[in-house]
Amino acid sequence: MESSDDGLFNHVAVTVPRDTLQEPKRTKMLEFYSGVFGWEPSPYMMDERHVVLRAYRRGQYINLTADDKYSQMRPSDHIGMQVGSFERLQTIADKARTWKDQRDPTVKITGLGCTPSENGPVYSVFIRYLLPLQIEVQYYATPDEPRYALD
């Protein structure tokens, strides 16, 4: 049983290649994660070696530090982000596809997938751009919801 004292994941810290936080990549990265996910840079935690992207609520953020010795991620490594509706999942996926089609073909996005679970299906899409780690956006549907169409 959940309680407010159980704990809460509040941030992810990743070391990225130095050029990720330098121009022009820095601006591209900030515009993408703001435009697609709604994450905003913290003005208090930003310089050429450090960026904090606020993720929706106080205390939720992605902490990026640039260094020549950066995180070596495997292709399957990711941050999991849960959304409250299938429509929100689709909106994020559509924004990422539009970004890829209209602004930068290097955006990576999977088709919409579905994994069965004991409490109903879990829909997801993986998105990656300029960071060494992808974002998996998930929606946990209830057993009584209609099945949503996949890509």
C-alpha positions as CSV (number, residue, x, y, z in Angstrom):
1,M,0.0,0.0,0.0
2,E,1.3,3.4,-0.9
3,S,1.7,6.3,1.4
4,S,3.3,9.8,1.1
5,D,6.2,8.6,3.3
6,D,7.1,5.7,0.9
7,G,9.4,7.8,-1.2
8,L,9.5,9.3,-4.6
9,F,12.0,9.3,-7.4
10,N,12.8,13.0,-8.0
11,H,15.7,13.3,-10.4
12,V,18.1,11.6,-12.8
13,A,21.7,12.8,-13.1
14,V,23.6,12.1,-16.3
15,T,27.1,13.1,-17.5
16,V,26.9,14.1,-21.1
17,P,29.6,14.8,-23.8
18,R,30.9,18.3,-23.3
19,D,29.6,19.6,-26.7
20,T,26.0,18.7,-25.7
21,L,25.8,21.7,-23.4
22,Q,27.7,24.1,-25.8
23,E,26.2,26.0,-28.7
24,P,24.5,25.1,-31.0
25,K,23.6,21.7,-29.5
26,R,22.6,23.3,-26.2
27,T,19.9,25.5,-27.8
28,K,18.6,22.6,-29.9
29,M,18.5,20.3,-26.8
30,L,16.7,22.9,-24.7
31,E,14.1,23.7,-27.4
32,F,13.4,20.0,-28.0
33,Y,12.9,18.9,-24.4
34,S,10.9,22.0,-23.7
35,G,8.8,21.8,-26.9
36,V,8.1,18.0,-26.8
37,F,8.0,17.2,-23.0
38,G,7.4,20.6,-21.4
39,W,10.6,20.5,-19.4
40,E,12.1,23.9,-18.7
41,P,15.7,24.9,-17.9
42,S,16.3,26.2,-14.4
43,P,17.9,29.6,-14.7
44,Y,19.8,29.0,-11.4
45,M,21.4,25.8,-12.6
46,M,22.7,26.5,-16.0
47,D,26.2,27.2,-17.5
48,E,28.4,25.6,-20.2
49,R,29.0,22.6,-17.9
50,H,25.7,22.2,-16.2
51,V,22.0,22.2,-17.0
52,V,19.0,21.3,-14.9
53,L,15.7,20.7,-16.7
54,R,12.7,21.0,-14.5
55,A,10.2,18.2,-15.2
56,Y,6.7,19.3,-14.2
57,R,6.8,19.7,-10.4
58,R,9.2,21.2,-7.9
59,G,11.8,18.6,-7.1
60,Q,11.5,16.7,-10.4
61,Y,14.3,17.3,-12.7
62,I,17.0,16.0,-15.1
63,N,20.5,17.1,-14.0
64,L,23.0,17.2,-16.9
65,T,26.7,17.7,-16.4
66,A,29.1,18.0,-19.3
67,D,32.5,16.4,-19.1
68,D,35.1,14.7,-21.4
69,K,34.5,11.5,-19.4
70,Y,30.8,11.0,-19.9
71,S,28.2,8.3,-19.3
72,Q,28.5,5.4,-21.7
73,M,24.9,4.3,-22.1
74,R,23.6,1.1,-23.8
75,P,20.9,1.6,-26.5
76,S,18.3,0.2,-24.1
77,D,19.2,2.5,-21.2
78,H,16.4,5.1,-20.5
79,I,14.4,7.3,-18.2
80,G,10.8,6.1,-17.7
81,M,8.2,8.8,-17.5
82,Q,4.5,8.0,-16.8
83,V,1.7,10.1,-18.2
84,G,-2.0,10.2,-17.0
85,S,-3.7,9.6,-20.3
86,F,-3.3,7.9,-23.7
87,E,-4.0,11.2,-25.3
88,R,-1.0,12.8,-23.5
89,L,1.2,9.9,-24.7
90,Q,0.1,10.5,-28.2
91,T,0.6,14.2,-28.0
92,I,4.3,13.8,-26.9
93,A,4.9,11.2,-29.6
94,D,3.3,13.4,-32.2
95,K,5.4,16.4,-31.1
96,A,8.6,14.3,-31.3
97,R,7.6,13.0,-34.8
98,T,6.9,16.6,-36.0
99,W,10.2,17.7,-34.6
100,K,12.0,14.9,-36.5
101,D,10.1,15.6,-39.8
102,Q,10.3,19.4,-39.7
103,R,13.4,20.3,-37.7
104,D,15.9,17.5,-37.2
105,P,15.9,14.0,-38.7
106,T,18.3,12.8,-36.0
107,V,15.4,12.5,-33.4
108,K,14.9,8.8,-32.7
109,I,11.4,7.6,-31.9
110,T,9.9,4.2,-31.8
111,G,6.4,3.2,-32.8
112,L,3.8,3.0,-30.1
113,G,4.1,-0.3,-28.2
114,C,1.9,-2.2,-25.7
115,T,2.9,-4.5,-22.9
116,P,0.4,-6.6,-21.0
117,S,0.4,-6.3,-17.2
118,E,-1.7,-7.7,-14.4
119,N,-3.7,-4.4,-14.1
120,G,-4.2,-3.6,-17.8
121,P,-2.0,-2.8,-20.7
122,V,0.9,-0.4,-20.6
123,Y,1.4,1.7,-23.7
124,S,4.8,3.3,-24.5
125,V,7.0,5.1,-26.9
126,F,10.8,5.7,-26.7
127,I,12.2,9.0,-27.7
128,R,15.9,10.1,-27.9
129,Y,17.5,13.4,-29.0
130,L,21.1,14.7,-28.3
131,L,21.3,13.0,-24.9
132,P,23.0,9.6,-24.3
133,L,19.8,8.2,-22.9
134,Q,16.3,7.9,-24.2
135,I,13.0,8.7,-22.6
136,E,10.3,6.0,-22.4
137,V,6.9,7.6,-22.1
138,Q,4.3,5.2,-20.6
139,Y,0.6,5.2,-20.1
140,Y,-0.9,2.6,-17.7
141,A,-4.4,1.9,-19.0
142,T,-7.1,0.3,-16.8
143,P,-8.5,-3.1,-17.7
144,D,-11.9,-1.6,-18.6
145,E,-10.5,1.0,-21.1
146,P,-10.9,0.2,-24.8
147,R,-7.7,-1.1,-26.5
148,Y,-5.9,1.8,-28.2
149,A,-4.5,1.5,-31.8
150,L,-0.8,1.1,-32.2
151,D,1.3,2.8,-34.9
